[in-house]
């Protein structure tokens, strides 16, 4: 049951995100009420992913080497940095169009490097696939991109600090849940 709920959750999260790109006229006709429905579906998708992941039986596919934890932690920090860059216009924000989706890709790859079980591969591989397809759909729908103005290296540093702060909070939550993210 857990795997089915996990896969359904990924679909419930991904498809509503893509509605604006895949069926733009129908999506526009739904108006604000449609936004609410899609938001609820996405939230249900996240809940289903969590429930499905936690209830999926453990099936080991591969055993990641211990050194991957260091690479994964760096990738997750980079992912949080890109998320912060979506709100803080550092020089990197003017170089990368899809900052949040880039952050999701870094996060997903990091988790794939350190989790070799089937449920993790489905969850994090699914989120990676969602982010990649989302970038393709957005670029196909709108090739033009207005790069952020007034960027600075100082804002890059500020975004890195914000990303590091978010990283510390998430690492503390992982530790509280019993998943210590740092190697001994």
MDAnalysis code that builds the backbone (N, CA, C; Angstrom):
import MDAnalysis as mda
import numpy as np

u = mda.Universe.empty(552, n_residues=184, atom_resindex=np.repeat(np.arange(184), 3), trajectory=True)
u.add_TopologyAttr("name", ["N", "CA", "C"] * 184)
u.add_TopologyAttr("resid", np.arange(1, 185))
u.add_TopologyAttr("resname", ["UNK", "UNK", "UNK", "UNK", "UNK", "UNK", "UNK", "UNK", "UNK", "UNK", "UNK", "UNK", "UNK", "UNK", "UNK", "UNK", "UNK", "UNK", "UNK", "UNK", "UNK", "UNK", "UNK", "UNK", "UNK", "UNK", "UNK", "UNK", "UNK", "UNK", "UNK", "UNK", "UNK", "UNK", "UNK", "UNK", "UNK", "UNK", "UNK", "UNK", "UNK", "UNK", "UNK", "UNK", "UNK", "UNK", "UNK", "UNK", "UNK", "UNK", "UNK", "UNK", "UNK", "UNK", "UNK", "UNK", "UNK", "UNK", "UNK", "UNK", "UNK", "UNK", "UNK", "UNK", "UNK", "UNK", "UNK", "UNK", "UNK", "UNK", "UNK", "UNK", "UNK", "UNK", "UNK", "UNK", "UNK", "UNK", "UNK", "UNK", "UNK", "UNK", "UNK", "UNK", "UNK", "UNK", "UNK", "UNK", "UNK", "UNK", "UNK", "UNK", "UNK", "UNK", "UNK", "UNK", "UNK", "UNK", "UNK", "UNK", "UNK", "UNK", "UNK", "UNK", "UNK", "UNK", "UNK", "UNK", "UNK", "UNK", "UNK", "UNK", "UNK", "UNK", "UNK", "UNK", "UNK", "UNK", "UNK", "UNK", "UNK", "UNK", "UNK", "UNK", "UNK", "UNK", "UNK", "UNK", "UNK", "UNK", "UNK", "UNK", "UNK", "UNK", "UNK", "UNK", "UNK", "UNK", "UNK", "UNK", "UNK", "UNK", "UNK", "UNK", "UNK", "UNK", "UNK", "UNK", "UNK", "UNK", "UNK", "UNK", "UNK", "UNK", "UNK", "UNK", "UNK", "UNK", "UNK", "UNK", "UNK", "UNK", "UNK", "UNK", "UNK", "UNK", "UNK", "UNK", "UNK", "UNK", "UNK", "UNK", "UNK", "UNK", "UNK", "UNK", "UNK", "UNK", "UNK", "UNK", "UNK", "UNK", "UNK", "UNK"])
u.atoms.positions = np.array([
    [0.810, -1.196, 0.000],
    [0.000, 0.000, 0.000],
    [0.854, 1.261, 0.000],
    [1.955, 1.242, 0.739],
    [2.787, 2.429, 0.857],
    [3.324, 2.913, -0.476],
    [3.752, 1.988, -1.330],
    [4.313, 2.390, -2.621],
    [3.254, 3.018, -3.517],
    [2.047, 2.466, -3.492],
    [0.966, 3.038, -4.294],
    [0.614, 4.440, -3.844],
    [0.549, 4.645, -2.526],
    [0.251, 5.972, -1.985],
    [1.380, 6.943, -2.320],
    [2.617, 6.482, -2.242],
    [3.770, 7.320, -2.578],
    [3.706, 7.764, -4.034],
    [3.477, 6.844, -4.932],
    [3.415, 7.171, -6.358],
    [2.220, 8.086, -6.649],
    [1.085, 7.808, -6.020],
    [-0.083, 8.676, -6.195],
    [0.217, 10.077, -5.680],
    [0.943, 10.175, -4.575],
    [1.313, 11.474, -4.025],
    [2.191, 12.265, -4.973],
    [3.158, 11.597, -5.588],
    [4.028, 12.277, -6.553],
    [3.191, 12.800, -7.715],
    [2.266, 11.973, -8.199],
    [1.395, 12.402, -9.302],
    [0.491, 13.555, -8.880],
    [-0.087, 13.474, -7.676],
    [-0.957, 14.553, -7.190],
    [-0.194, 15.862, -7.009],
    [1.080, 15.774, -6.731],
    [1.906, 16.963, -6.587],
    [2.303, 17.516, -7.960],
    [2.713, 16.636, -8.868],
    [3.273, 17.070, -10.146],
    [2.226, 17.572, -11.135],
    [1.181, 16.813, -11.340],
    [0.223, 17.149, -12.400],
    [-0.434, 18.516, -12.195],
    [-0.910, 18.859, -10.993],
    [-1.462, 20.214, -10.825],
    [-0.439, 21.326, -11.085],
    [0.828, 21.074, -10.762],
    [1.865, 22.061, -11.064],
    [1.970, 22.285, -12.571],
    [1.792, 21.230, -13.325],
    [1.960, 21.305, -14.777],
    [0.709, 21.773, -15.498],
    [-0.420, 21.897, -14.815],
    [-1.690, 22.229, -15.476],
    [-1.594, 23.528, -16.271],
    [-0.928, 24.527, -15.712],
    [-0.819, 25.823, -16.387],
    [-0.064, 25.714, -17.706],
    [0.851, 24.763, -17.793],
    [1.654, 24.590, -19.017],
    [1.018, 23.596, -19.986],
    [0.384, 22.558, -19.447],
    [-0.158, 21.503, -20.305],
    [-1.540, 21.847, -20.861],
    [-2.381, 22.468, -20.059],
    [-3.733, 22.846, -20.490],
    [-3.986, 24.312, -20.112],
    [-3.256, 25.237, -20.739],
    [-3.327, 26.638, -20.299],
    [-4.714, 27.268, -20.432],
    [-5.437, 26.955, -21.508],
    [-6.760, 27.560, -21.692],
    [-7.742, 27.051, -20.646],
    [-7.719, 25.761, -20.418],
    [-8.615, 25.182, -19.414],
    [-8.255, 25.709, -18.026],
    [-6.967, 25.787, -17.741],
    [-6.503, 26.283, -16.441],
    [-6.951, 27.733, -16.234],
    [-6.827, 28.552, -17.273],
    [-7.245, 29.950, -17.174],
    [-8.757, 30.056, -16.951],
    [-9.511, 29.158, -17.567],
    [-10.972, 29.182, -17.408],
    [-11.391, 28.846, -15.975],
    [-10.571, 28.119, -15.249],
    [-10.899, 27.752, -13.867],
    [-10.834, 28.957, -12.930],
    [-10.041, 29.961, -13.293],
    [-9.925, 31.167, -12.472],
    [-9.323, 30.892, -11.101],
    [-9.653, 31.758, -10.137],
    [-9.106, 31.652, -8.784],
    [-9.590, 30.398, -8.059],
    [-10.823, 29.993, -8.353],
    [-11.352, 28.777, -7.730],
    [-10.492, 27.574, -8.139],
    [-10.057, 27.564, -9.377],
    [-9.185, 26.492, -9.857],
    [-7.838, 26.482, -9.158],
    [-7.313, 27.677, -8.862],
    [-6.047, 27.760, -8.116],
    [-6.179, 27.076, -6.763],
    [-7.304, 27.331, -6.104],
    [-7.545, 26.717, -4.793],
    [-7.623, 25.206, -4.882],
    [-8.331, 24.699, -5.878],
    [-8.459, 23.255, -6.060],
    [-7.092, 22.633, -6.334],
    [-6.322, 23.263, -7.230],
    [-4.991, 22.738, -7.549],
    [-4.073, 22.788, -6.330],
    [-4.175, 23.834, -5.540],
    [-3.356, 23.940, -4.326],
    [-3.691, 22.829, -3.338],
    [-4.975, 22.535, -3.196],
    [-5.387, 21.448, -2.302],
    [-4.869, 20.113, -2.826],
    [-4.940, 19.900, -4.138],
    [-4.415, 18.653, -4.718],
    [-2.915, 18.517, -4.469],
    [-2.178, 19.618, -4.625],
    [-0.732, 19.579, -4.380],
    [-0.435, 19.276, -2.915],
    [-1.197, 19.892, -2.013],
    [-1.017, 19.633, -0.583],
    [-1.338, 18.169, -0.264],
    [-2.414, 17.655, -0.835],
    [-2.736, 16.236, -0.657],
    [-1.621, 15.355, -1.213],
    [-1.005, 15.804, -2.300],
    [0.120, 15.069, -2.868],
    [1.286, 14.980, -1.900],
    [1.605, 16.094, -1.242],
    [2.696, 16.103, -0.264],
    [2.359, 15.175, 0.905],
    [1.127, 15.258, 1.390],
    [0.709, 14.391, 2.497],
    [0.792, 12.920, 2.077],
    [0.326, 12.620, 0.874],
    [0.375, 11.234, 0.389],
    [1.816, 10.759, 0.219],
    [2.704, 11.652, -0.234],
    [4.117, 11.263, -0.364],
    [4.696, 10.899, 0.998],
    [4.404, 11.698, 2.007],
    [4.926, 11.432, 3.350],
    [4.362, 10.120, 3.886],
    [3.049, 9.962, 3.785],
    [2.418, 8.734, 4.292],
    [2.921, 7.518, 3.518],
    [2.967, 7.623, 2.205],
    [3.428, 6.512, 1.385],
    [4.877, 6.146, 1.656],
    [5.727, 7.154, 1.796],
    [7.150, 6.920, 2.060],
    [7.344, 6.228, 3.407],
    [6.624, 6.703, 4.402],
    [6.775, 6.132, 5.750],
    [6.196, 4.725, 5.856],
    [5.222, 4.391, 4.985],
    [4.583, 3.080, 5.048],
    [5.088, 2.093, 4.003],
    [5.983, 2.542, 3.151],
    [6.528, 1.641, 2.135],
    [7.487, 0.655, 2.803],
    [7.370, -0.579, 2.440],
    [8.292, -1.578, 2.978],
    [9.711, -1.315, 2.503],
    [10.678, -1.655, 3.345],
    [12.067, -1.392, 2.990],
    [12.552, -2.421, 1.973],
    [12.959, -1.934, 0.814],
    [13.546, -2.772, -0.224],
    [14.877, -2.129, -0.590],
    [15.968, -2.771, -0.211],
    [17.289, -2.213, -0.478],
    [17.669, -2.472, -1.933],
    [18.033, -1.410, -2.640],
    [18.436, -1.518, -4.036],
    [19.953, -1.432, -4.147],
    [20.553, -0.537, -3.381],
    [22.009, -0.404, -3.377],
    [22.444, 0.203, -2.057],
    [23.711, 0.020, -1.739],
    [24.264, 0.553, -0.498],
    [25.206, 1.703, -0.857],
    [24.814, 2.926, -0.509],
    [25.654, 4.070, -0.854],
    [26.927, 4.096, -0.007],
    [28.058, 4.471, -0.622],
    [29.283, 4.607, 0.167],
    [29.176, 5.768, 1.154],
    [29.854, 5.655, 2.263],
    [29.754, 6.639, 3.351],
    [30.164, 8.040, 2.920],
    [31.143, 8.159, 2.021],
    [31.613, 9.491, 1.635],
    [30.549, 10.296, 0.892],
    [29.524, 9.623, 0.388],
    [28.451, 10.334, -0.322],
    [27.715, 11.309, 0.599],
    [27.749, 11.063, 1.892],
    [27.073, 11.951, 2.832],
    [27.643, 13.366, 2.748],
    [28.948, 13.475, 2.590],
    [29.576, 14.796, 2.483],
    [29.105, 15.514, 1.216],
    [29.076, 14.789, 0.117],
    [28.626, 15.367, -1.154],
    [27.160, 15.761, -1.049],
    [26.356, 14.894, -0.445],
    [24.929, 15.175, -0.294],
    [24.701, 16.431, 0.552],
    [25.425, 16.562, 1.644],
    [25.265, 17.748, 2.496],
    [25.629, 19.026, 1.742],
    [26.686, 18.974, 0.939],
    [27.055, 20.142, 0.137],
    [25.962, 20.455, -0.887],
    [25.434, 19.430, -1.546],
    [24.369, 19.643, -2.532],
    [23.113, 20.228, -1.886],
    [22.796, 19.782, -0.695],
    [21.611, 20.315, -0.010],
    [21.839, 21.774, 0.376],
    [23.026, 22.116, 0.835],
    [23.336, 23.524, 1.119],
    [23.199, 24.359, -0.153],
    [23.705, 23.845, -1.266],
    [23.578, 24.552, -2.548],
    [22.096, 24.692, -2.925],
    [21.320, 23.648, -2.690],
    [19.887, 23.710, -2.975],
    [19.189, 24.802, -2.179],
    [19.495, 24.893, -0.891],
    [18.901, 25.954, -0.068],
    [19.395, 27.334, -0.502],
    [20.642, 27.419, -0.941],
    [21.172, 28.683, -1.451],
    [20.370, 29.134, -2.676],
    [20.102, 28.189, -3.596],
    [19.318, 28.548, -4.779],
    [17.895, 28.958, -4.412],
    [17.312, 28.294, -3.428],
    [15.988, 28.717, -2.980],
    [16.041, 30.159, -2.477],
    [17.057, 30.492, -1.692],
    [17.192, 31.856, -1.184],
    [17.440, 32.837, -2.321],
    [18.176, 32.410, -3.341],
    [18.448, 33.289, -4.488],
    [17.181, 33.634, -5.272],
    [16.130, 32.841, -5.095],
    [14.884, 33.166, -5.799],
    [14.235, 34.412, -5.207],
    [14.622, 34.788, -4.001],
    [14.082, 35.992, -3.365],
    [15.131, 37.088, -3.208],
    [16.403, 36.712, -3.229],
    [17.506, 37.663, -3.027],
    [18.339, 37.663, -4.303],
    [18.362, 38.772, -5.011],
    [18.990, 38.823, -6.329],
    [20.506, 38.977, -6.283],
    [21.172, 37.890, -5.982],
    [22.617, 37.882, -6.098],
    [23.022, 37.711, -7.548],
    [24.312, 37.761, -7.822],
    [24.773, 37.624, -9.209],
    [24.407, 36.254, -9.780],
    [24.377, 35.229, -8.941],
    [24.001, 33.899, -9.408],
    [22.532, 33.869, -9.823],
    [21.711, 34.692, -9.217],
    [20.284, 34.748, -9.570],
    [20.091, 35.211, -11.006],
    [21.033, 35.994, -11.511],
    [20.949, 36.469, -12.893],
    [21.522, 35.458, -13.875],
    [22.122, 34.402, -13.378],
    [22.706, 33.373, -14.252],
    [21.839, 32.126, -14.358],
    [21.015, 31.885, -13.354],
    [20.202, 30.670, -13.308],
    [18.728, 31.079, -13.350],
    [18.019, 30.631, -14.371],
    [16.629, 31.047, -14.544],
    [15.702, 30.410, -13.505],
    [15.833, 29.128, -13.301],
    [14.896, 28.391, -12.441],
    [15.566, 28.053, -11.114],
    [15.668, 29.044, -10.269],
    [16.424, 28.882, -9.028],
    [15.775, 27.875, -8.079],
    [14.465, 27.948, -7.883],
    [13.810, 27.008, -6.968],
    [13.855, 25.591, -7.524],
    [13.615, 25.439, -8.819],
    [13.674, 24.100, -9.410],
    [15.112, 23.555, -9.396],
    [16.088, 24.431, -9.544],
    [17.491, 24.008, -9.417],
    [17.755, 23.548, -7.991],
    [17.197, 24.253, -7.018],
    [17.325, 23.845, -5.615],
    [16.697, 22.480, -5.378],
    [15.530, 22.245, -5.959],
    [14.872, 20.938, -5.810],
    [15.725, 19.845, -6.446],
    [16.300, 20.139, -7.611],
    [17.150, 19.132, -8.275],
    [18.368, 18.797, -7.416],
    [19.005, 19.811, -6.835],
    [20.165, 19.563, -5.969],
    [19.754, 18.736, -4.759],
    [18.613, 19.084, -4.152],
    [18.085, 18.358, -2.987],
    [17.790, 16.898, -3.346],
    [17.145, 16.685, -4.484],
    [16.770, 15.328, -4.888],
    [18.000, 14.478, -5.190],
    [18.944, 15.031, -5.936],
    [20.168, 14.279, -6.250],
    [20.908, 13.940, -4.962],
    [20.984, 14.894, -4.041],
    [21.661, 14.647, -2.766],
    [21.040, 13.458, -2.042],
    [19.723, 13.420, -1.992],
    [19.053, 12.318, -1.301],
    [19.200, 11.000, -2.048],
    [19.262, 11.044, -3.372],
    [19.482, 9.813, -4.141],
    [20.887, 9.256, -3.896],
    [21.847, 10.136, -3.624],
    [23.222, 9.694, -3.379],
    [23.373, 8.936, -2.062],
    [22.511, 9.221, -1.086],
    [22.698, 8.627, 0.245],
    [21.580, 7.673, 0.663],
    [20.588, 7.497, -0.173],
    [19.482, 6.589, 0.148],
    [19.348, 5.569, -0.979],
    [19.627, 4.326, -0.678],
    [19.590, 3.299, -1.702],
    [18.366, 2.411, -1.660],
    [17.349, 2.787, -0.896],
    [16.149, 1.949, -0.825],
    [15.144, 2.371, -1.892],
    [14.241, 1.476, -2.236],
    [13.288, 1.694, -3.323],
    [12.375, 2.897, -3.065],
    [11.871, 3.039, -1.847],
    [10.978, 4.159, -1.549],
    [11.698, 5.496, -1.762],
    [12.949, 5.586, -1.343],
    [13.720, 6.822, -1.530],
    [13.976, 7.087, -3.003],
    [14.284, 6.042, -3.742],
    [14.530, 6.212, -5.174],
    [13.259, 6.708, -5.868],
    [12.109, 6.151, -5.483],
    [10.848, 6.615, -6.066],
    [10.542, 8.064, -5.674],
    [10.670, 8.376, -4.385],
    [10.347, 9.719, -3.914],
    [11.295, 10.764, -4.502],
    [12.586, 10.599, -4.268],
    [13.538, 11.616, -4.686],
    [13.760, 11.592, -6.196],
    [13.690, 10.403, -6.804],
    [13.746, 10.324, -8.265],
    [12.524, 10.967, -8.887],
    [11.358, 10.769, -8.268],
    [10.133, 11.405, -8.756],
    [10.192, 12.915, -8.661],
    [10.720, 13.420, -7.554],
    [10.839, 14.875, -7.398],
    [11.873, 15.450, -8.371],
    [12.952, 14.701, -8.619],
    [13.940, 15.133, -9.607],
    [13.299, 15.176, -10.993],
    [12.557, 14.133, -11.347],
    [11.875, 14.102, -12.643],
    [10.877, 15.256, -12.761],
    [10.133, 15.522, -11.675],
    [9.179, 16.637, -11.680],
    [9.895, 17.955, -11.969],
    [11.020, 18.189, -11.315],
    [11.753, 19.447, -11.497],
    [12.302, 19.564, -12.920],
    [12.836, 18.471, -13.453],
    [13.384, 18.501, -14.813],
    [12.266, 18.765, -15.826],
    [11.164, 18.045, -15.711],
    [10.034, 18.246, -16.632],
    [9.471, 19.656, -16.477],
    [9.412, 20.165, -15.266],
    [8.907, 21.523, -15.043],
    [9.759, 22.557, -15.766],
    [11.079, 22.417, -15.698],
    [11.973, 23.342, -16.407],
    [11.717, 23.261, -17.909],
    [11.584, 22.066, -18.431],
    [11.338, 21.892, -19.867],
    [10.019, 22.550, -20.265],
    [8.959, 22.310, -19.490],
    [7.648, 22.884, -19.807],
    [7.664, 24.413, -19.737],
    [8.306, 24.958, -18.727],
    [8.369, 26.419, -18.589],
    [9.161, 27.027, -19.732],
    [10.306, 26.439, -20.053],
    [11.131, 26.970, -21.136],
    [10.429, 26.865, -22.483],
    [9.692, 25.791, -22.682],
    [8.967, 25.614, -23.934],
    [7.833, 26.635, -24.054],
    [7.165, 26.921, -22.948],
    [6.036, 27.855, -22.964],
    [6.487, 29.311, -23.057],
    [7.649, 29.609, -22.476],
    [8.102, 30.993, -22.436],
    [9.623, 31.022, -22.527],
    [10.120, 31.217, -23.741],
    [11.574, 31.212, -23.935],
    [12.239, 32.471, -23.377],
    [11.509, 33.569, -23.376],
    [12.081, 34.838, -22.896],
    [12.235, 34.803, -21.377],
    [13.312, 35.406, -20.915],
    [13.554, 35.489, -19.481],
    [14.150, 36.842, -19.165],
    [13.507, 37.566, -18.288],
    [14.038, 38.839, -17.825],
    [14.945, 38.568, -16.642],
    [16.236, 38.742, -16.866],
    [17.200, 38.500, -15.789],
    [17.019, 39.541, -14.685],
    [17.186, 39.125, -13.445],
    [17.057, 40.088, -12.335],
    [18.076, 41.227, -12.473],
    [17.618, 42.412, -12.142],
    [18.499, 43.584, -12.177],
    [19.016, 43.856, -10.772],
    [19.979, 44.723, -10.689],
    [20.536, 45.172, -9.402],
    [21.063, 43.990, -8.572],
    [21.820, 43.135, -9.212],
    [22.405, 42.007, -8.498],
    [23.752, 42.425, -7.911],
    [24.183, 41.685, -6.896],
    [25.491, 41.973, -6.305],
    [26.035, 40.722, -5.630],
    [27.337, 40.699, -5.496],
    [27.990, 39.597, -4.801],
    [27.573, 39.594, -3.328],
    [27.365, 40.776, -2.763],
    [26.907, 40.854, -1.372],
    [25.582, 40.120, -1.201],
    [24.686, 40.269, -2.163],
    [23.404, 39.564, -2.095],
    [23.603, 38.045, -2.238],
    [24.621, 37.637, -3.008],
    [24.957, 36.208, -3.072],
    [25.329, 35.697, -1.682],
    [26.144, 36.470, -0.978],
    [26.590, 36.086, 0.365],
    [25.404, 36.071, 1.332],
    [24.533, 37.066, 1.221],
    [23.346, 37.104, 2.084],
    [22.466, 35.880, 1.805],
    [22.263, 35.557, 0.521],
    [21.453, 34.391, 0.153],
    [22.091, 33.108, 0.677],
    [23.420, 33.034, 0.616],
    [24.108, 31.860, 1.155],
    [23.881, 31.759, 2.663],
    [23.919, 32.885, 3.355],
    [23.647, 32.891, 4.799],
    [22.230, 32.447, 5.105],
    [21.264, 32.934, 4.327],
    [19.869, 32.515, 4.512],
    [19.734, 31.024, 4.228],
    [20.367, 30.570, 3.138],
    [20.344, 29.144, 2.809],
    [20.971, 28.293, 3.896],
    [22.083, 28.765, 4.464],
    [22.741, 28.030, 5.554],
    [21.856, 27.983, 6.792],
    [21.145, 29.067, 7.060],
    [20.224, 29.082, 8.191],
    [19.090, 28.082, 7.996],
    [18.515, 28.055, 6.798],
    [17.463, 27.075, 6.490],
    [18.000, 25.653, 6.582],
    [19.213, 25.475, 6.086],
    [19.874, 24.168, 6.142],
    [20.021, 23.707, 7.597],
    [20.425, 24.614, 8.467],
    [20.596, 24.271, 9.884],
    [19.261, 23.872, 10.517],
    [18.195, 24.589, 10.179],
    [16.867, 24.255, 10.720],
    [16.429, 22.878, 10.239],
    [16.586, 22.620, 8.950],
    [16.176, 21.322, 8.402],
    [17.048, 20.200, 8.958],
    [18.335, 20.444, 9.122],
    [19.221, 19.429, 9.714],
    [18.796, 19.128, 11.154],
    [18.400, 20.162, 11.901],
    [17.930, 19.953, 13.274],
    [16.640, 19.127, 13.283],
    [15.746, 19.407, 12.343],
    [14.501, 18.629, 12.250],
    [14.817, 17.183, 11.889],
    [15.721, 16.974, 10.929],
    [16.124, 15.605, 10.578],
    [16.684, 14.874, 11.799],
    [17.529, 15.555, 12.554],
    [18.125, 14.952, 13.750],
    [17.037, 14.622, 14.770],
    [16.104, 15.537, 14.984],
    [14.995, 15.331, 15.915],
    [14.163, 14.118, 15.500],
    [14.013, 13.917, 14.175],
    [13.246, 12.775, 13.673],
    [14.048, 11.470, 13.683],
    [15.322, 11.564, 14.040],
    [16.150, 10.358, 14.122],
    [16.998, 10.075, 12.903],
    [17.107, 11.038, 11.986],
    [17.930, 10.876, 10.784],
    [19.075, 11.858, 10.843],
    [20.149, 11.470, 11.519],
    [21.293, 12.361, 11.697],
    [21.994, 12.568, 10.353],
    [22.019, 13.797, 9.822],
    [22.516, 14.018, 8.469],
    [24.027, 14.185, 8.335],
    [24.747, 14.165, 9.430],
    [26.181, 14.423, 9.349],
    [26.967, 13.169, 9.709],
    [27.993, 12.852, 8.942],
    [28.796, 11.659, 9.236],
    [29.612, 11.829, 10.510],
    [29.883, 10.729, 11.139],
    [30.688, 10.749, 12.358],
    [32.156, 10.808, 12.026],
])
